[in-house]
């Protein structure tokens, strides 16, 4: 039996004169279906070359990549995670850094980018949910955009669709139960403000008396999530909101104690309040869904509601008001109301020359 340990397969001949191959690592055997030595050696050489060629191609690709970018051959997914954690505003950076510490990314964290296969990414995707799928796709696209990946590992169609989970709004009855069970006046006013404005919990906690323009009857605040250069929200102060704002401090922070607490602490306190009131399946963010649903149900113009909630995307705003129940008016009554509000323009007659 002829043996070469550097090759994948070796050649041997049985008593019947037929040549066979045998794998050096597993001792698996198979027939070459020939008694001619030269033909058997040619077939065996083809088998060994087919096994060695991917390794040779990979080594050749590494040499070219190293000449183009010396770090490319050894750059791992952790480097992409570190780079993404520097993008966006401070809260976005913190959220990315915190998310990338998850064990879900351990299978690829220290894996070289150029050695990552589609199977590696699919393994992570299938073992986790929407959040990991969203951020893994962003990591992949960032690596391609930066030139750290010479080509996409997964095509656009191969990425799984994000199946969003529906979040429900807080009903008027549930909000009343929360207010009734809350003994702290500052938190009670804070929940009332969220219900009347649909503001995010952090934006509402950071409101000051200087954000209230009493002369024009407008509440002006900026969404922290959108950054310091975004256009602020300007919400007209209605009767209920006027009564609420009049009961708050006339200067400085409207909710001084709530502002000092973290978002996690505020969310935990609200969950405790909901348990006391016998309410489940909601969070502080449900107030935004509640406001969007109320606006849609009463026919509030969508462009105004979208501005009030700080949504730049029409699709995102539709998702917030998805479960709203809209009672459509009869067409004849709506036409009658519209005709009474119509402004008739004077008819311009042509001049007679």
HUVEN-V559282 format. One record per residue. RES is the residue in one letter. SS is DSSP state (@ for helix, = for strand, . for the rest). Layout:
RES_SS ; RES_SS
This chain:
X_. ; X_. ; X_. ; X_. ; X_. ; X_. ; X_. ; X_. ; X_= ; X_= ; X_= ; X_= ; X_= ; X_. ; X_. ; X_. ; X_. ; X_. ; X_= ; X_= ; X_= ; X_= ; X_= ; X_. ; X_. ; X_. ; X_. ; X_. ; X_= ; X_= ; X_= ; X_. ; X_. ; X_. ; X_. ; X_. ; X_@ ; X_@ ; X_@ ; X_@ ; X_@ ; X_@ ; X_@ ; X_@ ; X_@ ; X_@ ; X_@ ; X_@ ; X_@ ; X_@ ; X_@ ; X_@ ; X_@ ; X_@ ; X_@ ; X_@ ; X_@ ; X_@ ; X_@ ; X_@ ; X_@ ; X_@ ; X_@ ; X_@ ; X_@ ; X_@ ; X_@ ; X_@ ; X_. ; X_. ; X_. ; X_. ; X_. ; X_. ; X_. ; X_= ; X_@ ; X_@ ; X_@ ; X_@ ; X_@ ; X_@ ; X_@ ; X_@ ; X_. ; X_. ; X_. ; X_. ; X_. ; X_@ ; X_@ ; X_@ ; X_@ ; X_@ ; X_@ ; X_@ ; X_@ ; X_@ ; X_@ ; X_@ ; X_. ; X_. ; X_@ ; X_@ ; X_@ ; X_@ ; X_@ ; X_@ ; X_@ ; X_. ; X_. ; X_= ; X_@ ; X_@ ; X_@ ; X_. ; X_. ; X_@ ; X_@ ; X_@ ; X_@ ; X_@ ; X_@ ; X_@ ; X_@ ; X_@ ; X_@ ; X_. ; X_. ; X_@ ; X_@ ; X_@ ; X_@ ; X_@ ; X_@ ; X_@ ; X_@ ; X_@ ; X_@ ; X_@ ; X_@ ; X_@ ; X_@ ; X_@ ; X_@ ; X_. ; X_. ; X_. ; X_. ; X_. ; X_. ; X_. ; X_. ; X_. ; X_. ; X_@ ; X_@ ; X_@ ; X_. ; X_. ; X_. ; X_. ; X_. ; X_. ; X_. ; X_. ; X_. ; X_. ; X_. ; X_. ; X_. ; X_@ ; X_@ ; X_@ ; X_@ ; X_@ ; X_@ ; X_@ ; X_@ ; X_@ ; X_@ ; X_. ; X_. ; X_. ; X_@ ; X_@ ; X_@ ; X_@ ; X_@ ; X_@ ; X_@ ; X_@ ; X_@ ; X_@ ; X_@ ; X_@ ; X_@ ; X_. ; X_. ; X_. ; X_@ ; X_@ ; X_@ ; X_@ ; X_@ ; X_. ; X_. ; X_= ; X_@ ; X_@ ; X_@ ; X_= ; X_= ; X_. ; X_. ; X_. ; X_. ; X_= ; X_= ; X_= ; X_= ; X_. ; X_. ; X_@ ; X_@ ; X_@ ; X_. ; X_. ; X_. ; X_. ; X_. ; X_. ; X_= ; X_= ; X_= ; X_= ; X_. ; X_. ; X_@ ; X_@ ; X_@ ; X_@ ; X_@ ; X_@ ; X_@ ; X_@ ; X_. ; X_. ; X_. ; X_. ; X_. ; X_. ; X_= ; X_. ; X_. ; X_@ ; X_@ ; X_@ ; X_@ ; X_@ ; X_. ; X_. ; X_@ ; X_@ ; X_@ ; X_@ ; X_@ ; X_@ ; X_@ ; X_@ ; X_@ ; X_@ ; X_@ ; X_@ ; X_@ ; X_@ ; X_@ ; X_. ; X_. ; X_. ; X_. ; X_. ; X_. ; X_. ; X_. ; X_@ ; X_@ ; X_@ ; X_@ ; X_@ ; X_@ ; X_@ ; X_@ ; X_@ ; X_@ ; X_@ ; X_@ ; X_. ; X_. ; X_. ; X_. ; X_@ ; X_@ ; X_@ ; X_@ ; X_@ ; X_@ ; X_@ ; X_@ ; X_. ; X_. ; X_. ; X_. ; X_@ ; X_@ ; X_@ ; X_@ ; X_@ ; X_@ ; X_@ ; X_. ; X_. ; X_. ; X_. ; X_. ; X_. ; X_. ; X_. ; X_. ; X_. ; X_@ ; X_@ ; X_@ ; X_@ ; X_@ ; X_@ ; X_@ ; X_@ ; X_@ ; X_@ ; X_@ ; X_. ; X_. ; X_. ; X_. ; X_. ; X_. ; X_. ; X_. ; X_. ; X_. ; X_. ; X_.
